Amino acid sequence: MYMDGTAGAYYRAMLPLRELERRGHRVLWPALNDYDRLLSGRPGFDVLLMHHFLREQDLELVRRLTGQGVAVVWDEDDDVSATPRHAPVYRKNGGRRGMKRAFARSVEIAATASLMTTPSVHLAARYRACGVEHVEVIENHVAPEHVGGERPRHRGVVIGVTAAGEHAVDLRKLRIDRTLRRLLEAHEGVRVVTIGWGHELPPGRHVHISHVPIEELIAAERQFDVGLAPLADTPFNRSRSNVKLKEYAAAGAMWLASPVGPYAGMGEQQGGMLVGDGEWYDALERVVLDFRARTQLMEQARAWAPTQSAERAAAQWEAALIGAVARARAS
């Protein structure tokens, strides 16, 4: 069960299950099956992978399936308890009290399920502290066929930013648009490409792409020389995954990222550099002017990317699901 079209569903369900299917397991894909019939009768499957469903009816489903000896693996990649006030889901769920109830229910789902999976060490610790016994951290990985590929030729340096609307606050807090405007004014050979959230940048050397399907995102990012991943230091951001840097690396771009949450501890070995809140302009200007340093990091990113493909994580997902099935049958 997953919400089709979302990046979370793509990385947390579709890619892992596709790799398990390649290993010989049978996957009942939502688009190809009648899920009402599958979930209402006596289950004809061993395990249900449920990504980011935490409604009351979802808790009831988990209870029923586990009571029938079916393993449920509940996956979550957001810290529901730290949902920002500006997020639409915050208002939709009734504000602070509503989100508090949603988090409590998510803990109950995680504890009832045979296993909780998450890409975040921070989030795993959060649920373990709430009493969830079986939690496994499995990072997000990129599709193997998207790693590498031919990059378009171009003059100058292309700075790229891929960010959904949820990152608008991060961009404002870190003054990324102001930094990019200053960079464009100072260096004629620089262009900026933004994907997703709109940016207040002058036309001409700035191209904005409002939407790219997740399956085509890395191909679109191949025009980047430098990919940006700015994150404000907030409780919600500390539980994010590091897949954005893997996308940039798979596209052949070096990256600059905030030393926050999933990015902390990453650096040149993964093809990029960490940038403090007030250091974005200096860091960008340095990689724009230093051709050798920039190309070395791009080469390092390209060397790291194949180690982060989904096929490399298939064994971990397989072991996790098989373990969940064994626990469900034993109980």
Helices and strands as residue ranges (DSSP letters): H 7-9, I 10-14, H 15-22, G 30-32, H 35-40, E 47-51, H 56-67, E 71-75, G 80-82, H 88-92, H 95-112, E 115-118, H 121-129, E 135-137, G 144-146, E 157-163, G 165-167, H 168-173, H 176-186, E 190-196, E 206-209, G 214-216, H 217-221, E 226-229, G 237-239, H 243-250, E 254-257, G 261-263, G 268-270, E 272-274, H 280-289, H 291-304, G 305-308, H 310-330
